[in-house]
């Protein structure tokens, strides 16, 4: 089974070879590519070490309070945090500087995995949000390095895909010691895929424990974005192709009734900024990239967030937030970040990736589902034109998640029981 999987993965990598060659001259890309082949290089933290893996931006944000909690509870541990995407690496570098060392996760091939584990020599491994790499997990098992899935979740699409090969999944899941899942439904699904029930625990969502940071004041951000006094801000976050056009149509209509309204569009993938820029011009509007502000000026422009790691901060400025990936069948994105900042949240009907959070917002009155552009326009204007309603909705959103904290401590307790018992563990052979 593993030989067949590795052969298939090699074929996929061969197909991507032209892409790798095209990018090899980019700054820092050679180092990232070396790490992907297991050559982690110098500069790893002193032993004993733990390894936390987060794929991209969302998982890296979820990892932040957990990694900080590990260092506070077990200061003797050095922590390596790996990602697959450069955007995830930016989050780690920015929010965990001095706390953890970043490396790119190795390709799931036997040689790359062996080199990476030889270099890192971790005492345990934690994957954020159900990252399952068969060769890597098998190598951990053979070295008797305990592994955990933290903040685990199984989306509808992933469950259908995994369920078709559950005979294979059972063997892969056997190499994981503990599954700390976000919800009862996630726990049920991982057990249905073959995880032993006595290894599955519901701990909640790590992102509920994130405390919104105020690294810079609202006044600084408003000046940076060129928001004049009296301007109101609608933030459309984590949008996808097919959503930006609807958002821009709504903005044109809404601005006719609320002339002081400004739109900030944050595409889920910042590399789409050029495409979004052209779409804005096609709607007769002026675009302004966040990376070029304030020098380019933003008066009357639609601001495009083409930077990484700033969206959560910018939610703080918003009068109303729309969370994307939900008007199109993507599965939705993180509704916690605007809710935790006390903002009224709008989102579409496709929220399978964040079903529990979306349901909680609906029940609490802190969020509203909109099925299409006309409904988005109606609810946006209702909130913009009724300040008391917007305030109550925002408070309801914040309060809905305030009582859901505790996932970090629950996960740390599991680490202490099953992965790392303190300094004495460093003397044991893995």
N, C-alpha and C positions, 0 to 999 in steps of 0.2 A: 504493500500500500504506500509506504513512505517513498520507495524508489520511484513508483509511478508518479506520485505527487511532485517529487523533485524534478523528474524529467519534464513534466508538463510546465513547471515553473521556469525551467531553463528555456523552453521554447518561447514562452511569453517574453522573457527577458531578451531573447534574440530578436524578436519582433520590435522591441523598443530600442534596439541598438542605435539606429539612426538618430533617434531623439536624444539619447545620451551623448552621442558624438557632436550633435549640433549645439549642445549646452556646455561642452567641456571647458570652454574658455571663460565662462562666467567667473567672476570673483568668488573665491571660496568653494566653487563647485567641485574642484579636484579633491579637496579635503573631505567634503560630504560624500563623494563617491567612494573614496577609500574607506570611510567608516561604514558605508553600506556593504562593503565586502569584508567587514569584520576587523579592519585595521583601525582601532580606536585611537591610537596615537598616545602621546604623552599628555600629562596634565590631569589624569584621573585623581579623584580625592583619595586620601590615605585609606587603607583597609582598617577595619571591616567596612564593606560597602553593601548597600542595597541598591536595587535597580527598579526604577519606576518607568513604565512605558506609556506614552500618550501619543496618539496618532497625529493630531493636528490642533487647531486653535481651541475648539470646544473641550477636547479631552485635556489639553494642557492647562486650561483655566480650571477645570475640575481638579486637576492634580495639585494645584498650588496649595490649598489649605491642608491637604493630606501630607505633602512633602514637608511643609512647615511644621505640622504636628509631629511627624516622625523625628525631625531634628530636635524639637523641643523635648520630646519624651526620651529619645535615645541619642544624646549629643555625641556619643562615641562613633556613630555611624556616618560614613560619607555616603552621599546619594548621587547616583547617576540617573538623569532623566533623559530618556530617548524620545525622539519624535520621528515621523516619516517626512513631514512637510517642512519647508523653510518657514512658513508662517507659524507653525507650532514652535519651531526653534526660537523665533523672535519672542514669543510669549514667555518661554522658559528663561531666555536671557534677560528679559526685562523684569519679570516678577520674581524670579528665583535666583537673582544674582547674589553670590556669596553664600547661598544656601545649598545649591546643587550644581553639578557640572553637566552640561548638555553633550549628548552624542546622537548621531543618527542611528536608527535601528538597523541591524544587519538584514540583508536579504535572507529569506528563509531557505537557504541552501546549506547543506551540512558543513562545507568548508568555512563559509562566512560565519555561521553560528558558532562553530568551534573556536575560531580565532577571537570572536567577540567575547565569548565566555572565558576563554583563557586570559584575555586582557583585563576584563572587568572583575572577574572572580567574585561575583555577587554572593552574599549569604542568603538572599531571597530575591524574588522577582514579583512585581505587581504590575498587571496590565489594567489600564483604565478603560472601562466600557466595552468589555467582551472582545478584546483583541485575541484571536486564536490563530497562532502560527504553529502548525504541526511539528515541523523539525525543531523549532526552538523549544517548544514545550517538551518534546521527547528528550532533547539534550539535557534540559533541566532535570527531568526525572532520572535520567541515567547518572547524573552527578549528584543526585539527592539534594538538589536545591529546591526548596519549597516555593510554589507559585500560587498566586492569588489573582482572581479577577475582582477588581474593586469598582464600585459604581456601575455594576454590570446592568446592561439592558439588552433586550432582544427586540428589535423592531419587527413589524409585521413582515416586511420583505425578507429580513434576515432569517426569521423563523421559518418561513416557507422554503427558503433556499437550503438552510441547514437540515430541515426535516426530511428533505429528499435523500440526504446521505447520512441519516442518523446512525446507521451502522458504523460509519467512519467517525462520526462525531463522538460516539461513546468512547472510542479508543483515545481520541485527542483529549477529551475532558477528563479522562482518568489521570492525566499528568498534572491536573490542577488540584491543589490541596483544599482551597476554600473559594467559594463564590459569594461575594458580598453584593447582593443585587439591590436595585433601586426600589422595586415594588414587588408586591405579591404576584402580579402577572408575570414579571420578569423571572421570578423564582420558579413559577410553574413551568414556564417555557424552557428554562435551562435544565430542569429535571426531566421534562419530556424529551429532551435531546440526548439524555444519557448521564447527566450529572447525578452523583449519589446524593439522595435527599439530606443525609446527615452532614453534608459538606456545604449546604446552601443556607444562607442567612439573608434576611431582608434588613438592610441598614439605612435605606433612604438615599437621597441624592446629595452627593458631596457639594454640589453647587449651591445648595440651600444654606451652607455654612460660610459661603463667601461673604465677607463684610465689604460693602462698597467703599472703595478708597476715594478719598478726595485729594488726589495728588496735586491738583491745581484748582484754583477757585473758578466758579462759574464766570466771573468777570473776565478772567484770563482767557477762558475758552471762547466766550462771546467775542472778545476782541480778536482772537486768532481766526475765528470764522467770519469776521466782518459783520456780525449781527448788531445792527444799530439799536439804540434804546427803543422799546416798544414793539420790536419785531418778535413774532411768535414762531416756534419751530415745530415742524412735524418731521420725525425721524422714521424712515422706512429702512429697517435693518435686515441684513442677511437676505437680500432679494436675489431672485433668479431670473433667467431669461423668460419672458412671458409675463412677469409681474411688473417690471419697471414701466412698461407702456401703460398698464392699467393705473399705476400710481401716478404717472405724469398726467394722464387724462383727469384723474380725480383732483390733482393739485390745480390744474387750470380752472376747473369749475369752482373749487373751494376758494381759490384766491379772489374770484369775482365777488364773493361775499365776505371774505376775510382778507382784505388787501395787504395786511401786514404779515401774512403767513410766508414763511420760508421753508423750503423742503431740503432735507439732507438725505441723499440716497446712498446706502451702504451695500453695494453688491457683495454677495457671499464670497465671491472670488475676486479680490482686488485687481487681478490681471485683466478683468473684463471692463476696466474703467474706460478704455478707449471706445469700446462698443456702446457703453452707456452714455458716453459723451455725445456720440453721434445721434443716439436716440433722443436725447434732450434737445439737440439742435433741430431735429426733425419735428419736434413739437413746438418750435418757435421760441424756445427758451435758451438762455445762456448758461452753459456749464462752468463750474469752477472746481478744480481739483483741490482737495484738502491739502495735499503735499505742496501746493503752490500758493497757499494762503499764508499771510494776508496780502502778500505783494501783488497778487493778481486782482484782488478786490472781489467781493462777493455780493455787492449790492444788486438785488434783483436776480441773482443767479441761483441755479440749483446746485448745491454743493454735493460733490461726489467724494465719498470717503474711500480714498485709494491707499490708505495706510492700514497697518495691522496693529491691533491691540488697543484702539482708541474708542471703539464703538460703545463699550460699557460706560466709559466716562461721558460720552456725548449723549447717552440716554438721559443723563441727569439734567440736560438743558431742555429736553423736549416737553412740549405741552401735551402731545399725544404720540404714541409709538405704534407702528405697524411692524410685526415680525413676519418676515418672508419665508419662502419655502413652503407656504401653506395655501396660497391661491392656486398653485400648480402642484401636481402630485409628487412632491419631493419628500414630504413627511414632517415639515416644519422645523423650526430652530428654537433656540433657547428663549423661552418667555420669562425665565426667572430674573434675568438681568434688569430689564425695565421694571418688572414688578417689584423687585427689591428696592428700587429707587423711588417707589411710590408713584409710578406713571400709569395712566390708563392704557391698556394694551388691546390692540386689535389684531386679529389673525384669521386666516382662512380656514376652510374645513379640513385640510390635509395636515393633521397634527399627530400622525401615528408615532413619530419619533419622540414626541414629548406629550404623549396622551395624558399622563397623570397630571402634569403641570397645567396643561390647557383646560382639563376638566375642573381642576381646583380653581382656576381663575374664573371660569364660567359660574361655578356654584357660589363663589364668594361675591360675585358682582364686580370683580376687578378686571375682567376681560370680556370681550365681545367677539363672537364668531361672525365673519362676513363671508358670504358665499361668492361674491363677485364684485366688480368695480362699482356698480351703483350702490350696493349695500355698504361698501367701504366709504363711499362719498357721504352717504346719509349718516353713518355713525361718526365719521370724522367731524362733520359739521355740527352734529348734536353735541359733541364734547367741546368743540372749539367755541360754540356760542352759549354754552351753559357752564360757567366757571365753577359753580357749586357742584354740579354733576361730575365734572372732570376731577375735582378735588376728592369727592367721595369715592369715585371709582379708583383713583390712584391709591388712596388709603386702604381700600378693600384689597387691592392687589398686594400691597406691602404686607398687610396683616395676614393674608392667606398663607404666606410662606414663612412668616416670623415664627410660627409654632412648629415648623418642620425641621428645625435645626437639630443637630446631634449625629449626623451621618459620619462626620470625621471621627468623633470619639468612639463611635461604635466600630468603625473600621480599624482604628488604632488598637482597640481592645482585641480584635481578631488577630491583628498582626502580632501582638504580644503573646497570644495563646498558641498560635500556630506557625508563625514564621520566625520570630526573633524574640529571644528571652532575656536579652541584655548582654553585657560585656562577656559573660562566661560563654556565650555562644560562639564568640570569635575563636576560642581555643578548640572547638570541635571541627573535625573534618567534614566538609559538605557531603 
